[in-house]
Amino acid sequence: MSLADVVEEFLSNYPEEIRRISVELRKMARHTMPRAHEFLYYDAINYSLDDSPLKRVCYISPLEKYVTLGFLFGAQLDDQRHLLQGSGKRARHVKIKTLEETRNSGLKELVKAAWIHGADPIAKIKRNLGQHVAARGGTKPAPRSRHQRL
């Protein structure tokens, strides 16, 4: 089964409007990032610098009422149109509720910027992790607390 068939089958589980929005976003993403590796991962269509999920730059995640266009390093993107939502250290997303919203040229600008700068944050994270490990005498970083914020 080809990837296109796998993605179509995946999208067949969603309402018609959500499928249409997802298909339009996918067309835009593939046109904007022609060398991106596309794959399904965590119930989303992902775009990566290579076959590794660790080098993902953005994703399309269909839900029942809207589609999320997510950027793993969205906090570093220049969002002049103020489309991005989220408050985490790195990730940001845009909720798209209508087919008309997929035609917003700001979405394409964000995808293009994410692709162009996609490798930069990954390299910085690896470099910072390496420095942290070296500073601790070559041991793994201390585990993060598992406490959840309420």
DRENPA-3360 file (N, C-alpha, C; in nm, 2 decimals, always signed):
BEGIN
1 = MSLADVVE = +0.09/-0.12/+0.00/+0.00/+0.00/+0.00/+0.09/+0.12/+0.00 ~ +0.06/+0.22/-0.09/+0.14/+0.34/-0.10/+0.11/+0.43/+0.02 ~ +0.20/+0.53/+0.04/+0.18/+0.63/+0.15/+0.05/+0.71/+0.12 ~ +0.02/+0.74/+0.00/-0.10/+0.82/-0.04/-0.22/+0.74/+0.01 ~ -0.22/+0.61/-0.02/-0.33/+0.52/+0.02/-0.35/+0.51/+0.17 ~ -0.23/+0.50/+0.24/-0.23/+0.50/+0.39/-0.29/+0.63/+0.45 ~ -0.25/+0.74/+0.39/-0.30/+0.87/+0.44/-0.45/+0.88/+0.41 ~ -0.49/+0.84/+0.29/-0.63/+0.85/+0.26/-0.71/+0.76/+0.35;
9 = EFLSNYPE = -0.66/+0.64/+0.38/-0.73/+0.55/+0.47/-0.74/+0.62/+0.61 ~ -0.63/+0.68/+0.66/-0.63/+0.74/+0.78/-0.73/+0.86/+0.79 ~ -0.74/+0.94/+0.68/-0.83/+1.05/+0.68/-0.98/+1.01/+0.67 ~ -1.00/+0.89/+0.62/-1.14/+0.84/+0.60/-1.21/+0.82/+0.73 ~ -1.14/+0.83/+0.84/-1.20/+0.82/+0.97/-1.26/+0.95/+1.03 ~ -1.24/+1.05/+0.95/-1.29/+1.19/+1.00/-1.40/+1.24/+0.91 ~ -1.47/+1.34/+0.97/-1.58/+1.40/+0.89/-1.53/+1.46/+0.76 ~ -1.62/+1.47/+0.66/-1.59/+1.52/+0.53/-1.51/+1.66/+0.53;
17 = EIRRISVE = -1.56/+1.75/+0.61/-1.50/+1.89/+0.61/-1.35/+1.88/+0.67 ~ -1.34/+1.79/+0.77/-1.20/+1.77/+0.82/-1.11/+1.71/+0.72 ~ -1.16/+1.61/+0.65/-1.08/+1.55/+0.54/-1.04/+1.65/+0.44 ~ -1.13/+1.73/+0.39/-1.10/+1.84/+0.29/-1.00/+1.93/+0.34 ~ -1.01/+1.98/+0.46/-0.91/+2.07/+0.52/-0.78/+2.00/+0.53 ~ -0.77/+1.88/+0.57/-0.65/+1.80/+0.58/-0.58/+1.78/+0.44 ~ -0.66/+1.75/+0.34/-0.61/+1.73/+0.21/-0.55/+1.86/+0.15 ~ -0.62/+1.98/+0.18/-0.57/+2.11/+0.13/-0.44/+2.14/+0.20;
25 = LRKMARHT = -0.43/+2.12/+0.33/-0.31/+2.15/+0.41/-0.19/+2.06/+0.36 ~ -0.23/+1.94/+0.33/-0.13/+1.84/+0.28/-0.07/+1.89/+0.15 ~ -0.16/+1.93/+0.06/-0.11/+1.98/-0.07/-0.02/+2.10/-0.05 ~ -0.06/+2.19/+0.03/+0.02/+2.31/+0.06/+0.16/+2.27/+0.12 ~ +0.16/+2.18/+0.21/+0.28/+2.14/+0.28/+0.37/+2.07/+0.18 ~ +0.32/+1.98/+0.10/+0.40/+1.91/+0.00/+0.46/+2.00/-0.10 ~ +0.38/+2.10/-0.14/+0.43/+2.20/-0.24/+0.54/+2.29/-0.18 ~ +0.52/+2.33/-0.06/+0.61/+2.42/+0.01/+0.74/+2.35/+0.06;
33 = MPRAHEFL = +0.73/+2.22/+0.09/+0.85/+2.14/+0.13/+0.86/+2.02/+0.05 ~ +0.90/+2.04/-0.08/+0.90/+1.92/-0.17/+1.00/+1.81/-0.13 ~ +1.10/+1.84/-0.06/+1.20/+1.74/-0.02/+1.17/+1.68/+0.12 ~ +1.06/+1.72/+0.18/+1.03/+1.67/+0.32/+0.99/+1.52/+0.31 ~ +1.02/+1.46/+0.42/+0.98/+1.32/+0.43/+0.84/+1.32/+0.50 ~ +0.74/+1.26/+0.44/+0.60/+1.26/+0.49/+0.58/+1.12/+0.55 ~ +0.52/+1.12/+0.67/+0.48/+0.99/+0.73/+0.38/+1.01/+0.83 ~ +0.30/+0.90/+0.87/+0.21/+0.91/+0.97/+0.28/+0.87/+1.10;
41 = YYDAINYS = +0.25/+0.95/+1.21/+0.31/+0.93/+1.34/+0.22/+1.00/+1.44 ~ +0.19/+0.93/+1.54/+0.10/+0.98/+1.65/-0.03/+1.04/+1.59 ~ -0.10/+0.97/+1.51/-0.23/+1.01/+1.45/-0.22/+1.15/+1.38 ~ -0.11/+1.17/+1.31/-0.09/+1.30/+1.24/+0.00/+1.27/+1.12 ~ -0.02/+1.36/+1.02/+0.07/+1.35/+0.90/+0.18/+1.44/+0.93 ~ +0.30/+1.38/+0.93/+0.42/+1.46/+0.98/+0.52/+1.48/+0.86 ~ +0.59/+1.59/+0.87/+0.69/+1.63/+0.77/+0.82/+1.65/+0.85 ~ +0.93/+1.58/+0.79/+1.05/+1.57/+0.86/+1.17/+1.60/+0.76;
49 = LDDSPLKR = +1.28/+1.64/+0.82/+1.40/+1.65/+0.73/+1.45/+1.52/+0.68 ~ +1.43/+1.41/+0.75/+1.46/+1.28/+0.70/+1.36/+1.18/+0.75 ~ +1.39/+1.05/+0.75/+1.29/+0.95/+0.79/+1.27/+0.95/+0.94 ~ +1.35/+1.02/+1.02/+1.34/+1.02/+1.16/+1.23/+1.11/+1.22 ~ +1.15/+1.06/+1.31/+1.05/+1.14/+1.38/+1.12/+1.25/+1.46 ~ +1.24/+1.23/+1.49/+1.31/+1.33/+1.57/+1.34/+1.46/+1.50 ~ +1.34/+1.46/+1.37/+1.37/+1.57/+1.28/+1.24/+1.63/+1.22 ~ +1.13/+1.61/+1.28/+1.00/+1.66/+1.23/+1.00/+1.81/+1.25;
57 = VCYISPLE = +0.95/+1.88/+1.15/+0.93/+2.03/+1.16/+0.79/+2.07/+1.17 ~ +0.70/+1.99/+1.11/+0.55/+2.03/+1.13/+0.47/+1.91/+1.11 ~ +0.34/+1.92/+1.14/+0.25/+1.81/+1.12/+0.11/+1.86/+1.10 ~ +0.02/+1.77/+1.05/-0.12/+1.80/+1.03/-0.20/+1.70/+1.11 ~ -0.27/+1.75/+1.20/-0.34/+1.65/+1.29/-0.49/+1.68/+1.29 ~ -0.57/+1.59/+1.22/-0.71/+1.61/+1.21/-0.78/+1.57/+1.34 ~ -0.88/+1.64/+1.38/-0.96/+1.61/+1.50/-1.10/+1.62/+1.45 ~ -1.20/+1.60/+1.54/-1.34/+1.60/+1.50/-1.39/+1.73/+1.46;
65 = KYVTLGFL = -1.35/+1.84/+1.52/-1.41/+1.97/+1.49/-1.31/+2.07/+1.41 ~ -1.18/+2.04/+1.41/-1.08/+2.12/+1.34/-0.96/+2.04/+1.31 ~ -0.87/+2.10/+1.24/-0.74/+2.04/+1.20/-0.63/+2.12/+1.26 ~ -0.54/+2.06/+1.33/-0.42/+2.13/+1.38/-0.31/+2.13/+1.29 ~ -0.25/+2.24/+1.25/-0.13/+2.25/+1.18/-0.02/+2.29/+1.29 ~ +0.06/+2.19/+1.32/+0.15/+2.21/+1.43/+0.30/+2.23/+1.38 ~ +0.37/+2.31/+1.46/+0.51/+2.33/+1.44/+0.59/+2.30/+1.56 ~ +0.68/+2.20/+1.55/+0.76/+2.15/+1.66/+0.85/+2.26/+1.72;
73 = FGAQLDDQ = +0.89/+2.36/+1.64/+0.97/+2.47/+1.69/+0.91/+2.60/+1.66 ~ +0.78/+2.60/+1.67/+0.70/+2.72/+1.64/+0.73/+2.84/+1.72 ~ +0.77/+2.82/+1.84/+0.80/+2.94/+1.92/+0.92/+3.02/+1.86 ~ +1.00/+2.96/+1.78/+1.11/+3.04/+1.71/+1.07/+3.10/+1.58 ~ +0.95/+3.07/+1.53/+0.91/+3.13/+1.40/+0.87/+3.27/+1.41 ~ +0.89/+3.35/+1.31/+0.85/+3.49/+1.30/+0.70/+3.49/+1.26 ~ +0.61/+3.50/+1.35/+0.47/+3.49/+1.32/+0.41/+3.63/+1.31 ~ +0.43/+3.70/+1.20/+0.39/+3.84/+1.19/+0.24/+3.85/+1.18;
81 = RHLLQGSG = +0.17/+3.74/+1.15/+0.02/+3.75/+1.14/-0.05/+3.70/+1.26 ~ +0.03/+3.66/+1.36/-0.02/+3.62/+1.49/-0.12/+3.50/+1.48 ~ -0.08/+3.40/+1.40/-0.16/+3.28/+1.38/-0.14/+3.18/+1.48 ~ -0.01/+3.17/+1.53/+0.03/+3.06/+1.62/-0.03/+3.07/+1.76 ~ -0.07/+2.95/+1.81/-0.12/+2.94/+1.95/-0.03/+2.85/+2.03 ~ -0.04/+2.86/+2.16/+0.04/+2.77/+2.24/+0.14/+2.85/+2.33 ~ +0.18/+2.80/+2.44/+0.26/+2.87/+2.53/+0.38/+2.79/+2.58 ~ +0.40/+2.67/+2.52/+0.52/+2.59/+2.56/+0.65/+2.65/+2.52;
89 = KRARHVKI = +0.76/+2.59/+2.56/+0.89/+2.64/+2.52/+0.92/+2.63/+2.37 ~ +0.87/+2.53/+2.30/+0.91/+2.51/+2.16/+0.79/+2.51/+2.07 ~ +0.69/+2.42/+2.09/+0.59/+2.40/+1.99/+0.48/+2.51/+1.99 ~ +0.42/+2.52/+1.87/+0.31/+2.61/+1.85/+0.22/+2.55/+1.74 ~ +0.10/+2.59/+1.74/+0.00/+2.53/+1.64/-0.10/+2.64/+1.59 ~ -0.17/+2.60/+1.49/-0.28/+2.68/+1.43/-0.40/+2.59/+1.42 ~ -0.51/+2.63/+1.47/-0.64/+2.55/+1.46/-0.71/+2.60/+1.33 ~ -0.74/+2.51/+1.24/-0.81/+2.54/+1.12/-0.94/+2.47/+1.12;
97 = KTLEETRN = -1.05/+2.56/+1.11/-1.18/+2.50/+1.13/-1.26/+2.50/+1.00 ~ -1.22/+2.58/+0.90/-1.29/+2.58/+0.77/-1.19/+2.57/+0.65 ~ -1.25/+2.52/+0.54/-1.17/+2.51/+0.42/-1.11/+2.65/+0.38 ~ -1.19/+2.75/+0.40/-1.15/+2.89/+0.36/-1.02/+2.92/+0.44 ~ -1.01/+2.89/+0.56/-0.89/+2.92/+0.64/-0.76/+2.86/+0.59 ~ -0.77/+2.75/+0.51/-0.66/+2.68/+0.45/-0.59/+2.77/+0.35 ~ -0.66/+2.87/+0.30/-0.61/+2.96/+0.19/-0.54/+3.08/+0.25 ~ -0.52/+3.09/+0.38/-0.45/+3.20/+0.44/-0.30/+3.18/+0.40;
105 = SGLKELVK = -0.25/+3.28/+0.33/-0.11/+3.27/+0.29/-0.01/+3.27/+0.41 ~ -0.06/+3.31/+0.52/+0.03/+3.31/+0.64/+0.06/+3.17/+0.68 ~ -0.02/+3.07/+0.65/+0.01/+2.93/+0.68/+0.12/+2.88/+0.60 ~ +0.12/+2.92/+0.47/+0.23/+2.88/+0.38/+0.36/+2.94/+0.43 ~ +0.36/+3.07/+0.47/+0.48/+3.14/+0.52/+0.53/+3.07/+0.64 ~ +0.45/+3.02/+0.73/+0.49/+2.95/+0.85/+0.56/+2.82/+0.82 ~ +0.49/+2.75/+0.72/+0.55/+2.62/+0.68/+0.68/+2.63/+0.62 ~ +0.69/+2.73/+0.53/+0.82/+2.76/+0.46/+0.93/+2.80/+0.56;
113 = AAWIHGAD = +0.90/+2.88/+0.66/+1.00/+2.92/+0.76/+1.04/+2.80/+0.84 ~ +0.94/+2.72/+0.88/+0.97/+2.60/+0.96/+1.06/+2.51/+0.88 ~ +1.04/+2.49/+0.76/+1.13/+2.41/+0.67/+1.27/+2.46/+0.66 ~ +1.28/+2.59/+0.63/+1.41/+2.65/+0.61/+1.49/+2.65/+0.74 ~ +1.43/+2.67/+0.85/+1.50/+2.67/+0.98/+1.48/+2.54/+1.06 ~ +1.42/+2.44/+1.00/+1.39/+2.32/+1.07/+1.51/+2.25/+1.14 ~ +1.63/+2.25/+1.07/+1.74/+2.18/+1.13/+1.81/+2.26/+1.24 ~ +1.79/+2.40/+1.24/+1.86/+2.48/+1.34/+1.83/+2.44/+1.48;
121 = PIAKIKRN = +1.70/+2.44/+1.52/+1.67/+2.41/+1.66/+1.71/+2.27/+1.70 ~ +1.71/+2.17/+1.61/+1.74/+2.03/+1.64/+1.89/+2.03/+1.67 ~ +1.97/+2.10/+1.59/+2.12/+2.10/+1.61/+2.15/+2.17/+1.75 ~ +2.08/+2.27/+1.78/+2.10/+2.34/+1.90/+2.07/+2.25/+2.02 ~ +1.96/+2.18/+2.01/+1.91/+2.09/+2.12/+2.02/+1.98/+2.14 ~ +2.06/+1.92/+2.03/+2.17/+1.82/+2.05/+2.29/+1.87/+2.11 ~ +2.33/+1.99/+2.06/+2.46/+2.05/+2.11/+2.44/+2.08/+2.26 ~ +2.33/+2.14/+2.30/+2.31/+2.17/+2.44/+2.30/+2.05/+2.53;
129 = LGQHVAAR = +2.24/+1.94/+2.47/+2.23/+1.81/+2.55/+2.38/+1.76/+2.56 ~ +2.46/+1.76/+2.46/+2.59/+1.72/+2.46/+2.68/+1.79/+2.56 ~ +2.66/+1.93/+2.57/+2.73/+2.01/+2.67/+2.68/+1.97/+2.81 ~ +2.55/+1.95/+2.83/+2.50/+1.91/+2.96/+2.56/+1.78/+3.00 ~ +2.57/+1.68/+2.91/+2.62/+1.55/+2.95/+2.77/+1.57/+2.98 ~ +2.84/+1.64/+2.90/+2.99/+1.66/+2.93/+3.01/+1.73/+3.07 ~ +2.92/+1.83/+3.10/+2.94/+1.90/+3.22/+2.91/+1.81/+3.34 ~ +2.83/+1.70/+3.32/+2.80/+1.61/+3.43/+2.90/+1.49/+3.43;
137 = GGTKPAPR = +3.01/+1.51/+3.36/+3.11/+1.40/+3.36/+3.08/+1.29/+3.27 ~ +3.00/+1.31/+3.17/+2.96/+1.20/+3.07/+2.84/+1.12/+3.11 ~ +2.77/+1.16/+3.21/+2.66/+1.08/+3.25/+2.53/+1.14/+3.19 ~ +2.43/+1.06/+3.19/+2.30/+1.11/+3.14/+2.25/+1.23/+3.22 ~ +2.17/+1.31/+3.15/+2.10/+1.42/+3.23/+2.01/+1.37/+3.34 ~ +2.00/+1.44/+3.44/+1.92/+1.40/+3.55/+1.77/+1.39/+3.50 ~ +1.70/+1.29/+3.55/+1.56/+1.28/+3.50/+1.47/+1.39/+3.55 ~ +1.38/+1.43/+3.46/+1.29/+1.54/+3.49/+1.18/+1.49/+3.59;
145 = SRHQRL = +1.13/+1.58/+3.66/+1.02/+1.55/+3.76/+0.90/+1.50/+3.68 ~ +0.84/+1.40/+3.74/+0.72/+1.35/+3.67/+0.59/+1.41/+3.73 ~ +0.60/+1.51/+3.81/+0.49/+1.58/+3.87/+0.41/+1.65/+3.76 ~ +0.28/+1.64/+3.76/+0.20/+1.71/+3.67/+0.15/+1.84/+3.73 ~ +0.15/+1.95/+3.64/+0.09/+2.07/+3.69/-0.06/+2.06/+3.67 ~ -0.14/+2.10/+3.77/-0.28/+2.10/+3.76/-0.34/+2.23/+3.73;
% end
